[in-house]
């Protein structure tokens, strides 16, 4: 088992405004004109209270509301830590990846940390050993919009680094920057992307978020989402961590004594329930990509962006941006994996050697054989 020090390491020496602006609260959810349709919480096992807040899907037989949409998924993004906060309001993290992120109609990342001030850290104010906490000032949240992101998954083990107050500050900061969020228990976030309704549902094996280990509960949430959207994307933060965790095992994964979920069982179950893709992060390294029942399962895209807090070298430096091209009904039409590498203090940059593409292909062949998603040399599929 890798230590947190191996994963995060020691300190490294020293688009115009978001296209989804104008967010307002409505009916217990959030509405941005023609974009964020709603973000609602559905009580597990209770009545479906989300119905009133979410517009009904188009009647059966209606003409397609868009020819194709492109979805981009990045791995773990840490906004800052005790090792430092990126300059220029956080934009420095994304300067070299911005053009790639902004190519997609809908760009999503896993926000591994908080935009908050004050509050007690879960590490007791001292990072190190097996405990790390991530925090940046709320004023840095607009950097995500500047980079081209449209939504963030908060279902992970660091959204609660500074308690419930830190989590609520983070939600407010990210939404205030014009992005959507998802990941609380029972939460279904529905977005309108080029007239196609896309539902985001996030899961992780942690408190305060939708639990990946409750597979029947996850399936119920996905089925509810499928009733309200044309496309359902499941965002997963799970699995063991470390340089030796590039393979997807069968059975439960354990990290630092915690059950991090059975990722194979979970991903297959949510696809069976109606998910059109499962987009993963958590192990801090790349993993192979599976094609299950025609749906993409990306188990981990590694560390996408940090600031002097991610260890680098070897597989820890390899990352990428996964773009899926989907029909208005969620069928896979193609896409591209954009190979990148962490440079300097943890900034993703295009990698002309395409080392990440080669690694993802090899891992997919070893773990999934004929069921892998095969990437061409340029990352397309």
DOBA-397507 format. One line per field, with one value per residue (C-alpha): x, y, z; residue in one letter; residue number from 1. Coordinates in pm, 1 decimal. Last residue first. Example, Ala and Ser with C-alpha at 12.3 -4.5 7.8 and 13.67 -1.06 7.14 Angstrom:
east: (1367.0  1230.0) .
north: (-106.0  -450.0) .
up: (714.0  780.0) .
aa: (S  A) .
i: (2  1) .
END
This chain:
east: (-1157.0  -902.3  -590.1  -349.0  -207.2  -559.5  -728.8  -897.2  -1175.4  -1129.7  -1378.5  -1156.6  -898.3  -1036.2  -748.7  -435.2  -567.8  -701.4  -373.5  -178.4  -412.4  -410.9  -30.3  9.2  -233.0  -54.6  285.1  157.3  513.0  376.4  244.5  -4.4  39.8  -110.8  35.8  163.5  438.6  648.1  486.4  208.9  174.8  -98.6  -249.5  -579.8  -811.3  -1045.0  -1405.0  -1642.8  -2014.5  -2112.9  -2489.6  -2634.0  -2972.6  -2862.9  -2566.0  -2239.6  -1886.4  -1665.9  -1355.4  -1108.1  -844.1  -508.5  -266.1  83.2  302.7  226.8  307.0  676.9  764.4  555.8  426.3  116.9  111.9  307.3  -7.3  -243.7  -398.7  -515.2  -411.6  -507.9  -770.5  -925.5  -1180.1  -1299.3  -1608.2  -1740.7  -2075.6  -2132.1  -2249.1  -1921.3  -1628.4  -1348.3  -1082.2  -752.2  -619.1  -421.0  -279.4  -407.0  -629.9  -931.8  -1088.2  -1366.4  -1609.9  -1891.3  -2081.8  -2440.0  -2582.3  -2913.2  -2940.8  -2718.5  -2460.1  -2494.8  -2440.7  -2138.4  -1966.3  -2039.1  -1930.4  -1603.7  -1535.2  -1584.8  -1564.3  -1300.5  -1322.9  -1092.5  -782.1  -550.3  -679.3  -885.2  -1038.4  -1325.9  -1354.6  -1189.0  -891.6  -857.4  -486.9  -292.4  -267.8  111.4  186.4  -60.7  -421.5  -703.5  -1037.2  -1303.3  -1418.6  -1695.7  -1895.4  -2199.6  -2318.2  -2681.8  -2795.5  -3149.1  -3253.0  -3539.8  -3630.3  -3262.9  -3188.1  -3441.9  -3286.4  -2941.6  -3059.6  -3211.3  -2891.8  -2684.6  -2909.0  -2868.4  -2487.7  -2446.2  -2064.7  -2046.6  -2198.4  -2348.7  -2157.3  -2145.6  -1930.8  -1699.9  -1691.3  -1757.7  -2046.1  -2149.8  -2462.3  -2472.4  -2780.6  -2752.1  -3052.9  -2976.3  -3070.3  -2706.5  -2623.3  -2907.6  -2791.0  -2952.5  -2790.0  -2923.0  -2838.4  -2940.7  -2650.3  -2439.8  -2222.3  -2306.3  -2195.8  -2282.3  -2052.7  -2123.4  -1853.1  -2115.5  -2193.1  -1830.6  -1810.5  -2143.5  -2063.2  -1719.7  -1858.3  -2102.9  -1816.1  -1603.8  -1893.3  -1961.0  -1603.1  -1274.7  -1149.7  -1508.7  -1466.0  -1147.4  -1261.2  -1472.9  -1823.6  -1775.8  -1795.7  -1750.9  -1939.0  -1883.9  -1507.0  -1353.9  -1032.4  -1191.8  -1478.0  -1237.5  -1043.8  -1371.2  -1319.0  -1011.4  -1212.1  -1328.7  -978.5  -796.6  -804.1  -679.4  -622.6  -365.4  -340.2  -134.9  195.1  170.2  -59.9  -77.2  -381.6  -561.8  -563.0  -940.7  -872.7  -1053.1  -1242.1  -1108.1  -1175.3  -1316.7  -1278.3  -1233.6  -1053.1  -1042.5  -1273.6  -1333.4  -1369.6  -1637.2  -1637.8  -1961.7  -1964.2  -1599.0  -1318.0  -1272.4  -1077.9  -820.3  -755.5  -725.6  -464.0  -152.5  -295.8  -481.6  -301.3  -187.4  -551.4  -574.6  -636.2  -319.7  -105.2  -159.3  -208.5  67.4  210.6  -63.4  -301.0  -454.3  -724.2  -670.7  -804.0  -838.9  -924.1  -1057.3  -1367.0  -1477.0  -1823.0  -1903.7  -2261.4  -2406.2  -2690.4  -2906.9  -3267.4  -3354.6  -3712.5  -3985.0  -4096.5  -4143.5  -4233.8  -3942.9  -3832.8  -4041.2  -3904.2  -3740.4  -3841.5  -4184.0  -4046.6  -3765.9  -3977.7  -3972.4  -4123.5  -3888.8  -3647.8  -3347.7  -3455.7  -3405.3  -3182.9  -3215.2  -2996.7  -3202.6  -3210.6  -2858.2  -2829.0  -3123.7  -3110.4  -2925.7  -3145.0  -3050.5  -3244.6  -3479.9  -3751.0  -3529.2  -3193.8  -3031.6  -2724.6  -2642.6  -2337.1  -2304.0  -2052.4  -1792.6  -1628.8  -1368.1  -1214.9  950.7  1041.1  791.6  656.8  697.0  502.8  131.1  115.2  430.5  362.1  10.9  170.1  134.0  0.0) .
north: (601.0  882.8  896.0  983.6  629.6  481.6  406.1  71.3  73.9  -258.6  -545.8  -770.5  -792.0  -608.2  -588.0  -648.5  -485.9  -186.3  -145.6  -144.3  104.6  336.9  325.2  406.6  697.5  829.9  818.7  1028.0  1142.7  1487.1  1537.1  1822.9  2006.3  1954.4  2179.0  2014.4  2244.0  2203.4  1959.3  1702.4  1511.7  1500.5  1261.8  1374.0  1072.4  1120.4  1055.5  831.9  791.0  644.7  627.7  866.6  944.9  1281.8  1095.7  1101.6  1219.4  1138.2  1341.6  1209.4  1452.3  1311.7  1217.4  1081.4  1235.2  970.5  694.9  780.6  1098.4  1337.3  1371.8  1590.4  1879.3  2160.4  2287.0  2031.0  1944.2  1627.0  1352.0  1009.5  945.5  654.2  379.6  515.0  305.9  373.6  221.5  -26.6  -299.2  -253.2  -81.0  -62.0  205.8  118.1  294.1  614.6  702.4  905.3  607.5  839.5  918.9  779.6  858.7  608.1  643.2  608.4  509.7  320.1  69.7  -188.4  88.4  150.1  -218.5  -257.3  37.0  -79.7  -441.9  -340.3  -67.3  -279.0  -2.7  199.7  -2.9  188.9  57.4  308.5  193.5  -120.7  -223.5  -470.0  -745.8  -799.0  -573.2  -274.5  -230.5  94.9  47.3  -2.2  370.3  432.0  453.6  200.5  256.0  523.6  859.1  789.9  1028.2  863.6  1030.9  994.4  1115.5  1201.9  1316.6  1296.5  928.2  832.1  1025.5  822.0  501.0  627.6  698.3  351.3  191.8  381.8  259.2  -101.0  -49.0  97.0  87.2  391.9  605.6  940.9  1199.8  1322.9  1034.4  863.0  571.6  789.6  860.1  1144.9  1174.6  1402.1  1414.4  1550.0  1699.0  1758.3  2100.2  2185.4  2095.5  2132.3  2022.9  1795.2  1741.2  1441.9  1433.0  1127.6  1163.7  1467.9  1434.4  1711.8  2062.2  2306.5  2587.4  2961.4  3095.3  3138.7  2770.3  2686.9  2932.7  2830.5  2459.0  2522.2  2728.2  2444.3  2193.1  2412.8  2456.8  2082.0  2005.8  2144.3  1838.9  1747.7  1778.1  1572.1  1208.1  1235.4  1311.7  1679.3  1634.5  1962.5  2114.1  2351.9  2360.4  2587.2  2702.5  3039.0  2857.2  2664.8  2985.9  3132.6  2925.1  3124.5  3385.8  3103.3  3085.4  2753.8  2443.1  2084.9  1854.9  1576.9  1293.5  973.7  1119.6  1492.1  1788.9  1966.6  2177.8  1902.4  1679.3  1711.6  2082.4  2319.7  2608.1  2919.3  3002.1  2785.4  2665.5  2300.5  1986.5  1720.9  1884.1  1602.4  1749.5  1805.8  1973.8  1997.1  2113.5  2014.3  2206.9  2425.3  2161.3  2121.1  2495.5  2528.7  2257.6  2479.0  2761.6  2532.7  2549.0  2909.7  3018.0  2981.0  3348.9  3446.5  3235.9  2874.3  2818.5  2681.5  2382.5  2412.3  2319.9  2447.1  2390.0  2013.6  1867.1  1489.9  1348.3  1532.2  1442.4  1607.1  1550.4  1623.3  1644.1  1516.8  1593.0  1797.3  1795.8  1468.5  1468.4  1373.9  1010.2  981.6  1311.9  1536.1  1482.4  1642.2  1955.6  1897.3  2072.3  1913.4  1563.4  1586.3  1484.4  1117.9  976.0  809.2  514.9  743.0  1106.2  1271.9  1578.9  1821.9  2004.7  2157.5  2267.6  2407.6  2524.9  2685.9  2986.2  2881.4  2719.4  2577.1  2347.6  2375.8  2519.0  2789.3  2942.9  3156.7  3110.3  3376.3  3252.7  2928.2  3031.8  3098.7  3439.9  3469.1  3157.7  2722.1  2424.0  2132.7  2062.6  1701.9  1414.9  1369.8  1002.8  872.1  1090.3  949.6  609.1  340.5  0.0) .
up: (-3085.7  -3099.6  -2884.1  -3166.6  -3163.5  -3179.1  -2848.2  -2792.5  -2533.8  -2359.9  -2371.4  -2583.0  -2303.8  -1998.9  -1751.1  -1960.6  -2278.2  -2088.1  -1902.5  -2229.5  -2396.7  -2094.3  -2085.7  -2456.0  -2433.2  -2125.3  -2297.5  -2586.4  -2666.0  -2760.3  -2405.6  -2372.7  -2040.4  -1695.6  -1420.8  -1103.3  -968.7  -1285.1  -1528.0  -1507.7  -1835.1  -2095.9  -2351.5  -2499.2  -2512.4  -2806.5  -2897.2  -3084.7  -3142.5  -2806.5  -2760.8  -2502.5  -2660.2  -2800.9  -2953.3  -2763.9  -2837.7  -2540.9  -2455.8  -2200.0  -2073.8  -1973.2  -1699.7  -1651.2  -1382.2  -1118.5  -1371.5  -1365.7  -1180.5  -978.9  -623.9  -610.2  -361.8  -525.6  -697.9  -842.5  -1177.3  -1354.2  -1116.1  -1251.0  -1517.8  -1331.8  -1400.7  -1736.0  -1810.4  -2161.0  -2260.0  -2545.1  -2309.9  -2121.7  -2294.1  -2040.1  -2003.3  -1836.5  -1529.3  -1482.0  -1142.3  -846.3  -744.9  -707.2  -1043.6  -1259.2  -1538.2  -1587.0  -1913.5  -2043.3  -1704.8  -1726.7  -1442.3  -1616.6  -1652.4  -1278.3  -1201.5  -1431.1  -1265.9  -912.3  -960.3  -1125.9  -870.0  -561.3  -303.3  -121.6  200.8  433.6  610.7  443.2  103.4  39.5  -293.2  -297.6  -555.5  -891.9  -938.6  -1173.5  -1249.0  -1204.2  -829.3  -797.4  -813.4  -535.5  -428.0  -388.2  -557.6  -567.9  -701.9  -952.0  -1171.3  -1331.6  -1651.6  -1760.3  -2105.5  -2220.7  -1875.5  -1630.7  -1622.1  -1648.4  -1329.5  -1133.9  -1270.0  -1170.3  -815.6  -783.6  -914.2  -660.1  -379.2  -497.0  -511.6  -165.7  -167.8  -395.4  -121.5  -226.2  -24.4  335.5  451.8  204.7  -39.2  -348.2  -588.3  -821.0  -1038.2  -1342.5  -1565.9  -1921.4  -2100.3  -2468.3  -2605.7  -2677.9  -2318.7  -2069.6  -1726.8  -1468.8  -1129.8  -936.2  -566.6  -363.3  -122.1  -223.9  -533.9  -779.7  -869.5  -1148.9  -1254.5  -1282.1  -1050.5  -779.2  -814.1  -738.3  -448.5  -293.2  -315.0  -166.1  121.3  194.0  202.6  427.2  667.8  673.4  769.9  644.2  453.7  360.4  -17.4  26.9  22.2  -291.7  -416.0  -500.5  -879.3  -1062.3  -1356.1  -1649.1  -1684.4  -1947.8  -1781.9  -1703.9  -1533.7  -1311.1  -1242.4  -1112.4  -792.9  -685.6  -488.9  -262.3  -109.8  -156.4  61.5  45.0  340.1  364.2  614.4  579.3  697.4  637.2  679.2  1014.4  1100.0  1285.6  980.4  939.4  904.4  1136.7  985.0  821.6  458.1  182.6  -173.3  -89.7  -202.8  -475.4  -728.2  -977.7  -1324.9  -1587.7  -1929.9  -2130.9  -2493.4  -2523.3  -2695.0  -2385.9  -2197.2  -2475.3  -2503.8  -2126.5  -2077.8  -2080.5  -1869.9  -1630.3  -1298.0  -1353.2  -1348.6  -971.1  -900.3  -1086.3  -856.6  -753.4  -378.5  -158.1  25.7  290.4  11.2  -311.0  -573.9  -605.1  -930.9  -966.0  -1308.1  -1612.2  -1813.3  -2138.0  -2287.9  -2653.0  -2773.7  -3102.0  -3338.6  -3107.1  -2992.5  -3168.9  -3302.5  -3052.8  -3066.5  -2693.9  -2538.7  -2431.2  -2072.8  -1797.5  -1636.1  -1297.6  -977.2  -940.0  -995.8  -743.9  -446.9  -546.3  -231.5  14.8  -4.8  -41.6  -23.6  -361.7  -359.7  -647.0  -895.2  -1171.0  -1536.0  -1528.3  -1890.2  -2064.3  -1831.2  -1519.8  -1256.2  -919.6  -687.2  -390.8  -611.4  -764.1  -679.9  -950.8  -1173.3  -1431.5  -1621.2  -1811.4  -2078.6  -1812.0  -1848.2  -2129.9  -2215.2  -585.4  -523.5  -526.4  -178.1  -64.6  -212.5  -275.0  -364.5  -198.4  105.5  123.2  168.0  -93.2  0.0) .
aa: (X  X  X  X  X  X  X  X  X  X  X  X  X  X  X  X  X  X  X  X  X  X  X  X  X  X  X  X  X  X  X  X  X  X  X  X  X  X  X  X  X  X  X  X  X  X  X  X  X  X  X  X  X  X  X  X  X  X  X  X  X  X  X  X  X  X  X  X  X  X  X  X  X  X  X  X  X  X  X  X  X  X  X  X  X  X  X  X  X  X  X  X  X  X  X  X  X  X  X  X  X  X  X  X  X  X  X  X  X  X  X  X  X  X  X  X  X  X  X  X  X  X  X  X  X  X  X  X  X  X  X  X  X  X  X  X  X  X  X  X  X  X  X  X  X  X  X  X  X  X  X  X  X  X  X  X  X  X  X  X  X  X  X  X  X  X  X  X  X  X  X  X  X  X  X  X  X  X  X  X  X  X  X  X  X  X  X  X  X  X  X  X  X  X  X  X  X  X  X  X  X  X  X  X  X  X  X  X  X  X  X  X  X  X  X  X  X  X  X  X  X  X  X  X  X  X  X  X  X  X  X  X  X  X  X  X  X  X  X  X  X  X  X  X  X  X  X  X  X  X  X  X  X  X  X  X  X  X  X  X  X  X  X  X  X  X  X  X  X  X  X  X  X  X  X  X  X  X  X  X  X  X  X  X  X  X  X  X  X  X  X  X  X  X  X  X  X  X  X  X  X  X  X  X  X  X  X  X  X  X  X  X  X  X  X  X  X  X  X  X  X  X  X  X  X  X  X  X  X  X  X  X  X  X  X  X  X  X  X  X  X  X  X  X  X  X  X  X  X  X  X  X  X  X  X  X  X  X  X  X  X  X  X  X  X  X  X  X  X  X  X  X  X  X  X  X  X  X  X  X  X) .
i: (381  380  379  378  377  376  375  374  373  372  371  370  369  368  367  366  365  364  363  362  361  360  359  358  357  356  355  354  353  352  351  350  349  348  347  346  345  344  343  342  341  340  339  338  337  336  335  334  333  332  331  330  329  328  327  326  325  324  323  322  321  320  319  318  317  316  315  314  313  312  311  310  309  308  307  306  305  304  303  302  301  300  299  298  297  296  295  294  293  292  291  290  289  288  287  286  285  284  283  282  281  280  279  278  277  276  275  274  273  272  271  270  269  268  267  266  265  264  263  262  261  260  259  258  257  256  255  254  253  252  251  250  249  248  247  246  245  244  243  242  241  240  239  238  237  236  235  234  233  232  231  230  229  228  227  226  225  224  223  222  221  220  219  218  217  216  215  214  213  212  211  210  209  208  207  206  205  204  203  202  201  200  199  198  197  196  195  194  193  192  191  190  189  188  187  186  185  184  183  182  181  180  179  178  177  176  175  174  173  172  171  170  169  168  167  166  165  164  163  162  161  160  159  158  157  156  155  154  153  152  151  150  149  148  147  146  145  144  143  142  141  140  139  138  137  136  135  134  133  132  131  130  129  128  127  126  125  124  123  122  121  120  119  118  117  116  115  114  113  112  111  110  109  108  107  106  105  104  103  102  101  100  99  98  97  96  95  94  93  92  91  90  89  88  87  86  85  84  83  82  81  80  79  78  77  76  75  74  73  72  71  70  69  68  67  66  65  64  63  62  61  60  59  58  57  56  55  54  53  52  51  50  49  48  47  46  45  44  43  42  41  40  39  38  37  36  35  34  33  32  31  30  29  28  27  26  25  24  23  22  21  20  19  18  17  16  15  14  13  12  11  10  9  8  7  6  5  4  3  2  1) .
END
